[in-house]
Every structure is written in C-alpha cells, then in structure tokens.
Amino acid sequence: MQEASREESVGWRGEVLGFVEQFGERVEGSLEVTHLRVVFRATAGGTREWLLDDLKALQASSSKVQLRTSAVGLVQFRFHDDSPRRWESLLRALVAERWRKTGRGEVVEFQPRISTR
Amino acid sequence: MTPVPRESKASLEGSDATLAAYRRRASPPPPTRIYRFVRWIARTLVLPPLRVEVEGAHHLPAEGPFILVANHQSVLDPIVVQGFCTRPMHTLTKSSQFATPPFGWFLPRILALPARRYRVDPQVVRAMLRRLSQGEVVGIYPEGERTWDGELQPMRRGTVRVLLRAGVPVVPCGVSGAFQVWPRWGRGPRKGRVVLRFGEPLHFGVHLTRPRREAALPGAMERLSTAFRTLSSDIRDPGVPRGELPAGWALSNRDEEVVGKGTS
C-alpha cells in the first residue's frame, strides 16, 4: 500500500503542463473488503480503513488499484498474488451496490470521479 | 495564450468560427529535436517488426488544430499512433508516468501532457486547449486506459465534454491488432500485425456552455463509439461499464462480511 504524499507540478519551457502525484513509502500488509469499508492491516502493525461511502474515484493503474477519498487523497494497492482487474471489479461492484442502496443512483463512471445518473 | 477569448463567445457558436479564431493565434513552437529523434527511432527500428499498416492518413488535416482520438489497446499505441501521425502531436498521458526523474524529464520533450486520471484535472484541459489555440494537434485516448480484453471501453464523459468544448475537428483512429501483439496483462510484445485506420474528421460544433455540452454529450459519445467500431476490426461490442463481480467472489447480505481478501 502506498499513499500519495503530495502533488508536484510538471513544467517545461516556463509553462506548467500539469501535476503529478508523488507516493510515500510502500507498506506491506493485507487488505480486506466488506460491503461498507476497505481495511488495510499493515504487517508491522496498524490499521487503515476507508469507507466505501467516502470514495471519490476508483481505478486500476498498471498493476495497481487506486482509491481516492476527499479526506485522505490517493491510495494505491499492488497485490502480490492477485490481479488488479479482479480487485477493481470487486470494488466497483461493491461501490455500485452501496450507491444504489443509499439512494445515490446508478454509478456510470468510476474515474476521474465516481458519478451517477 | 487563452484558448478562446470569452468576449467572442457569441460569435463562436460554430466550428468554422472557432477554427478561424485558433488560426489567428501565434504559430506553434517547432517540435523538439528529441521528439523528432524518438519518432525516427520508432519508425525505423521499433515499428518495422510489428508490420504496421496505415490506412486513411489523408484524413489528417495538413494544417490547423485537430484532436486525434484513438482506442487504447496496448502500451504500443502511443508509439504507433505518434509514429504515423503526419503532424507533431501532444498526447495526454497518465500523470504517474511522469513521477520518476528520467520520464519526468523525457516525456514533456516528446510532447506528453500529464493528466491526473484519479480526479478532474482542469490544468491538463487548459494545457490542451492552449496547444489547440496555437494550431497544434492533441492526441487523446477517450477510454482513459488500456483495454483488458481487447474490447472498446466506455468513453470518459469528461473527455468527450472537452472535445465538445474545443470545437476543432476530431479525427478518429481505430487501432487493431495491438492487443494481440502486447495486451495489458502481457509481459512483452509478440510478433504480429497492427493496423491504424484514420477516419474522416468528426465535427461536433463548439459548445461553450455546460448545458449545451450536456445536451450534446450522448450523441457525441455514440458517434465516437460508432467510429471506433467501424475503424477497428478488433472491436466486437460497444463498451459497457464494468460492474460485474469477478469469478470466485460473491456479494452477501451482511454489510460487514469480508467479500475480498488479499496481500498488498
């Protein structure tokens, strides 16, 4: 698991082209997903959790799955023994189900932000 | 350097007027030496083993701004499309590619623009509209990511909104065969044939207000999907949003039951 610690600007010829996220240290651990939350338990101790209700975006990026919440920002997971697509599909199904259950509508897009119709 | 002057909004409700406004602006900076060198390397060393076939290159406008949109099958697509686009092209690239120092230095020099895919990114839209205002070419993969299974994915609605905002010709490019040569889950390229098929430019008009863009959005998305399905022989079905559950996992009725577990 890695969390984005900051965003840096990308400039060229005196112009800001855009921004790029910079990730902090990689933390090993296990990930559990329920119908309400995503829980990461670090091998070295400590737990982090993200409520599905708080997710703003969800996507697979290369071999990682990335989540964004308004409070924490961007978090990414790289799986040792599984496919990012499987996890992305699972999380998408859970988010879509949660949004539906809570009356927020049918999710039509998961990136760049979760949006409904 | 602003893309379209706000005071002339009323007079720009048409592609021709927008193009004229764009053409009056400063001439574009020449492509860098590194861009030309990389393009030469791609065309002479990297692409010949792939047996790339190009069709419809005459549809690429020789002058003036346009947006080239392509379906995204493989990591090879930017090399192939940029290698065979007849004009220097600024390509929207996911921002994480710029995160390491060598690529952070190299990518702007081959005209890549960093797009944050995990949030709405107004900065890259500004950079892109600025390029168009200088009469240049911008390349976008409107699916937003490489396909996992070779099929067309849904167009990103925000990307299509930008196409509607820009009001310049949109040239669709169908990529076929790249998924078989190097799929997203593959460890490296295999021998094969890649076909690039450029289509006739699409004109969506210019939609400067949000209500106008929202009204035009479904039609524009449908036209793009149809263009990709026509131009790429690999695409079997129109894209549908992924929401299905992967094999081996099942949802339950209990909120706190663990439905997925793994090591990260």
Boltz contact constraints between the chains, C-beta under 6 A:
constraints:
  - contact:
      token1: [A, 1]
      token2: [B, 264]
      max_distance: 6.0
  - contact:
      token1: [A, 10]
      token2: [B, 98]
      max_distance: 6.0
  - contact:
      token1: [A, 10]
      token2: [B, 114]
      max_distance: 6.0
  - contact:
      token1: [A, 12]
      token2: [B, 108]
      max_distance: 6.0
  - contact:
      token1: [A, 17]
      token2: [B, 113]
      max_distance: 6.0
  - contact:
      token1: [A, 17]
      token2: [B, 114]
      max_distance: 6.0
  - contact:
      token1: [A, 17]
      token2: [B, 127]
      max_distance: 6.0
  - contact:
      token1: [A, 18]
      token2: [B, 114]
      max_distance: 6.0
  - contact:
      token1: [A, 18]
      token2: [B, 123]
      max_distance: 6.0
  - contact:
      token1: [A, 18]
      token2: [B, 124]
      max_distance: 6.0
  - contact:
      token1: [A, 20]
      token2: [B, 95]
      max_distance: 6.0
  - contact:
      token1: [A, 20]
      token2: [B, 98]
      max_distance: 6.0
  - contact:
      token1: [A, 20]
      token2: [B, 99]
      max_distance: 6.0
  - contact:
      token1: [A, 20]
      token2: [B, 114]
      max_distance: 6.0
  - contact:
      token1: [A, 30]
      token2: [B, 263]
      max_distance: 6.0
  - contact:
      token1: [A, 31]
      token2: [B, 262]
      max_distance: 6.0
  - contact:
      token1: [A, 31]
      token2: [B, 264]
      max_distance: 6.0
  - contact:
      token1: [A, 32]
      token2: [B, 258]
      max_distance: 6.0
  - contact:
      token1: [A, 32]
      token2: [B, 261]
      max_distance: 6.0
  - contact:
      token1: [A, 33]
      token2: [B, 259]
      max_distance: 6.0
  - contact:
      token1: [A, 33]
      token2: [B, 260]
      max_distance: 6.0
  - contact:
      token1: [A, 34]
      token2: [B, 256]
      max_distance: 6.0
  - contact:
      token1: [A, 34]
      token2: [B, 258]
      max_distance: 6.0
  - contact:
      token1: [A, 35]
      token2: [B, 255]
      max_distance: 6.0
  - contact:
      token1: [A, 36]
      token2: [B, 255]
      max_distance: 6.0
  - contact:
      token1: [A, 57]
      token2: [B, 118]
      max_distance: 6.0
  - contact:
      token1: [A, 66]
      token2: [B, 118]
      max_distance: 6.0
  - contact:
      token1: [A, 68]
      token2: [B, 118]
      max_distance: 6.0
  - contact:
      token1: [A, 74]
      token2: [B, 118]
      max_distance: 6.0
  - contact:
      token1: [A, 77]
      token2: [B, 264]
      max_distance: 6.0
  - contact:
      token1: [A, 79]
      token2: [B, 262]
      max_distance: 6.0
  - contact:
      token1: [A, 79]
      token2: [B, 264]
      max_distance: 6.0
  - contact:
      token1: [A, 80]
      token2: [B, 263]
      max_distance: 6.0
  - contact:
      token1: [A, 82]
      token2: [B, 262]
      max_distance: 6.0
  - contact:
      token1: [A, 85]
      token2: [B, 148]
      max_distance: 6.0
  - contact:
      token1: [A, 86]
      token2: [B, 246]
      max_distance: 6.0
  - contact:
      token1: [A, 89]
      token2: [B, 242]
      max_distance: 6.0
  - contact:
      token1: [A, 89]
      token2: [B, 246]
      max_distance: 6.0
  - contact:
      token1: [A, 90]
      token2: [B, 246]
      max_distance: 6.0
  - contact:
      token1: [A, 90]
      token2: [B, 249]
      max_distance: 6.0
  - contact:
      token1: [A, 90]
      token2: [B, 260]
      max_distance: 6.0
  - contact:
      token1: [A, 92]
      token2: [B, 242]
      max_distance: 6.0
  - contact:
      token1: [A, 92]
      token2: [B, 243]
      max_distance: 6.0
  - contact:
      token1: [A, 93]
      token2: [B, 243]
      max_distance: 6.0
  - contact:
      token1: [A, 93]
      token2: [B, 245]
      max_distance: 6.0
  - contact:
      token1: [A, 96]
      token2: [B, 243]
      max_distance: 6.0
  - contact:
      token1: [A, 111]
      token2: [B, 117]
      max_distance: 6.0
  - contact:
      token1: [A, 112]
      token2: [B, 117]
      max_distance: 6.0
  - contact:
      token1: [A, 112]
      token2: [B, 119]
      max_distance: 6.0
  - contact:
      token1: [A, 112]
      token2: [B, 120]
      max_distance: 6.0
